Amino acid sequence: MKRIDLRSDTVTLPSPSMREAIAQAAVGDDVYGEDPTVNELEAQVAQRLGTPAAIFVCSGTQSNLLALLSHCERGDEYIVGQQAHTYKYEGGGAAVLGSIQPQPLEFSPDGTLDLDRVAEAIKPDDPHFARTRLLCLENTQAGRPLPLAYLAQAREFCERHGLGLHLDGARLCNAAVAQGVPEAEIAKHFHSISLCLSKGLGAPVGSVLCASTEFIGRARRWRKMLGGGMRQAGLLAAAGLFALRNNRDRLAEDHANALALAQELSGIPGLSVDAESPRTNMVFATVDPTLAAPLRAHLAARGMRVGSGSNLRLVTHLDVNPEDVLAFAACVREFLHASVAAGARRLPA
């Protein structure tokens, strides 16, 4: 039975070719700057994003934390989306480890932060308040690529208000593929960018933080302080290089599979598909709460996995093919048709 896991694009497994690239990687001590594969990865990602420098780190959480610590000092504040990973899903690291205060705002429906509301959230220069230093955006946000015109507006806004601008680019490559632009066209608006290698790109570990040479120097010091100074890290960097060279353009297949999945699930009784789905490689759907757990068990018995709760985020990735999409939709359809029919039979005459 093939495993079909739609919980996230972080569940991808290295292909035999990627494993071979890992096995053949030239390595050295990266803390001394002597790992040639890490150096190559950092140089290639910096070139791809159009920045002077980059640093390879173990995770997107660490990459974002390094950026926040490098932008801000103790008692400073960053403005961020209420559902953004840098605020909600990364353990409160900026506050706990950096004494940096988050100021969360609700996202607009398109995944942006309303710049008028951001302006209202900027604190005055007064000792009663934390100093607002940074605006953080996320791309994609719940699968939505941020509009390119908005990014230009956000950069101009930050320049006008003296703020740094950081991008959590966990799925930056998905956004670039969906919008038909190189990553640099998105990255050029930001002072720092985190690019994740271990989601749709399919590497097992790692993210890269890109920015100016001076900024990356500060981030490198923070990385060491946080225990992120890895030694022969070229084994991991080789997977990232392979992912960028071989898995970036095929992200369009994930987007096509998400579209097919949304179409297959639409119209199934007991399931409501978000009208905006798919958003790049994500389909959002809602199932009757009383059926959520039984549906999950039905799927699990057939080697299929989804997230918890009745609001489903279904994520396509390189380990999901068109046949898997059809099999998954058929399994959902089978269960919900039977469950809705059984519920109708139990209704009083």
N, C-alpha and C positions, 0 to 999 in steps of 0.2 A: 504494500500500500504506500503510494507516494504521499509524503507530507505536503499539505498545502497550508501555509501559514500566512495569514493576511493581517496579523496584528501590527506589523511595522516592517519597514524596509531595512531595519537593523538586524533582521534574522537571517540575512543572506549568508551562504557558506562559500568559502573560497573554492574556485574551480580548480581542476587539476593543473591547468596552465598557470594560475596564480600561485599555487603551491610550488610549482617548479621554479617560478621567478623568486619566491622567497628562499628556496633551497640554494639557489645560485647567487644570491645577493653578496656583493662585496661589502664588508663591514669594517668598522673601526670604533674607537671610543668617541661617541658623539659629544660627551661633556667636554672633551678636548677639541671638539670641532673636527674630528678626524674620521667620521664615518662618511665615506664617499657616496653611499646611496641616500643617506639622509640629506647630505648637501645637495645632491642632484634633485631630490624631491622638492626641497625648499626653493631652489632656484627655478625649477619648472613651474611651481605653483605661483611664485611671485611674478614670473613672466606672464603666465596665463591671466592673472588678475591685474597686471599692470602696476605693481607696487615695487619699491626698491628692495624689500627684504621680506623674509618669512621665517617662521619657526614651527617645527613639527612637534606636536604634543600628543598625549595619549588619548584625549577625548575632546568632544565639543564642549563639554562642561568646563574642562580645564582651559581650553582656548578662550572661551568667553570670560572666564574669571581672570585670566591674565590680561585681557583687554580692559576689563573694568578696573583692575588694580593699577594698570599703567596709565589710564585716563584720569583716575580720580585719586584723591587723598582721603584720609580719615576725616569724617564730617562732611564730605561731599555727597551729592545726590545724583542719581541717574533716573531719567524718565523712561518708562518702559510699558509695554502692553500688559494688561491684566492677565492674559493667558499666555504670555511669552515665556519661553523656556528659561531665559536668563533671570526671570523673576519667580516663576511658579515651580519649575521642575529641576532646579539645579541646587537644591539643598540650602538656599539662602546664603550661598558662599560669599557673595559680595558684602553682605551685612555682617556675617559671622567672622570672616577672615580679613575683610578690608575696612570695616566700620563705615561702609558706604550705604547710604540710605536709598532704598528704591521708592520711586513715586509712580505707582502703576496707574494707567488710564485704560479705559475700555477701547478695544479695537473698533474701527469702523467696519462695516460689512465687507469691504474689499481687502481687509487685512492691514490697512494703513492706520496711523494715528493722526487724528485731526490736528493740524498744526495750530489752529486757533486755540484748541484746548491745551495743547502743549505749551503755548505761550502763556496761558493763564496759570499753568502749573509751575512755571519758572519762579523761583523764590527771589524776593528783593534782596539787595545787598544789606543785610541786617543780621546782627549776631543772634537773633532769635531763631533764624532759619538755617538749615543746611544749605550749602552752596551748590546750586544746580550747575553741573559740569558736562553732562553727557546725555545724548538721546540714543536709545537702542532700538533698532528695528530688526525684524525677523523675516527671512525670505527662503522658502515660501512660508506663509503664515496659514496654518490649517490647509495647506495645499495650494493656496492662492499665490501666484507670482505678484509681487508688488509692481504697480504701474511705473514704467520708466520715467514718465513725466513727473510723477510724485517724488521719485528719488531726487531728481534735480531740484524740486521745490524744497525738499527736506534739507539738502545740502546748503542751499542759499539761506534758508531759515536759520540753520545752525551757525553759519558764518555771521549772520546779522546779530545773533544773540550770544556769540562767543562760546558756543557749545561744541564739544566733540560729537562725532557721529559714528556709531559702531553698528556693524551688520552681523547678526547671527545668521550666517549663510549655511545653515544645516543642510538645506536642499537648494543651494545656490545653483548648482548645475541643472537641476530640474527646472528652475525658473528660466535659466538661460536657454535651454533647449525648447521650452514651451514658447518663449518669446522670440526665438530665432535669432539670438544675439550672442556674441562671445561673452564670457564671464566678466571680462574687463569693462564691458559697456555698463554693467551693473555696479561693479566694484569701484569705478572711478569716482563715484559720488561720496565715498566713505573714507574716514580717517583710518579705520581698521576694519578688517573683514575676517571672519572665521569661516573656513571651508571644511565641511565634514567629509571624510573619505569612507566612512563605515555605514552609510545609509544606502541610498540607491546605487552609489558607485561600487559597492560590494566589497570593499576592503574589510578585513576583520577588526582592525583597530586604527584609530588615529584621526586627527584633524590638523589643519595648518592655519596659523594666524598670520595674516599679511598686513603690512603697514610700512611706515618709513623706517629707515635704518636705525634712527635714534629710538623710535618707539619699540622696535623689536629688541633692541639692546636692553631696555627696561623690562620687557616681557621675559627675556631670557633669564634675567636675575630673579624675577618672580617665579619662573618655572623651577629653578633650582631650589628656591626656598620652600616651594610647595611639594618637593619630593619628585618632581617630574623630570629630573636629569637622568635620562635613560642612556645606557652604555652602547652596546652593539645593536642599536635600534634600526640599523639598515634592513634587518629581516622584516620589520614591520613597514618601513618606508618602501621596500620593494613591492609590497602588496599595494600600497597607495599609488605608486608609479604605474603599476599594471592596470589598476582600476581607471586611472585618468586616461591612459592610452587606449584601453579596450572597452570600457564600460560607459564612457560619457555619452557618446552619440546614441547608444542603444536605449538611453532613458526614454526616447520617444516611443519605444515599444511598451514600456511600462504605462505611459500615458494612454496609448491605444488600448491596452488591456483594461485599464481603469474605465475607459469609455464603454468598452464592450460589457464590462461587469455591471455598470450602471444601467445599461440598456436591458441586460438579462434580468436584473432584479426588479426593474420597474414593472408595476402592475401585479406583483405577487401579493395576495391578500395577507394582511397582518404585518406588512412591511412597507414603510414609507421611505423613498429615496429622496434625499435633499435635491431640490430643483437645480441647484448649482453644480451638483456632481456630474462628472468628476472634476476635481481640481488637481491638475497634473496627475499624480499617481495615487490619489486618494478619493474614495467614494464614501460619503456619509449617509447613513441610513438609520432609521429608528424602527424597532420592533416592539410589539406589545409587551409591556414589562412582565406580564405573567408568562410570556412565552420565551423570554430572553434566556433564562437558565436552561430550560429543556432544549432549546435550539442549540445552545452551546454544547450540551452533552451529546446531542444527535450528531453534530459536526465532528466533535472530538472522537466519537466512536468510529468515524470514517477517515480519521487522520487529518482533519481540518481544524484550524485554530483561528479564533477571533478574540478581540478584547472583551473585557468584562462590561456589564451594564447593558441597558437597552438602547443606548445611543452608540451605534457601531461606526468605527472608522476602519475601513477596509483598504489596505495599502498594497498595491502591486509592486513587484520588484523583479530582479533578474532570475529568481527561482520560481516565478509564476509565469506559465505560458498560456496561450489562448485555450488550450484544452483544459487546463486547470480552472480557468475562469468558467467555462461551460459546466464542468463537473461540480464546482462549488455552487453555482447558481441553481443547478438541477437539484442538489442536495437541500438547499434552502427551500426551494419550491416544493419539493416532496414533503418536507416536514410541515411547512406552513399551510399548505393545502389540506393536509390531513388534520392538523390542529384546528384550523378554522371550521372545517366540516364537522369535526367532533363537537366543537363548541356550539355549532348551530343545532346539532341533534339534541343537545342537552337543554335547549331553550324550551320553556313551556309552550304548549300548543295554544 
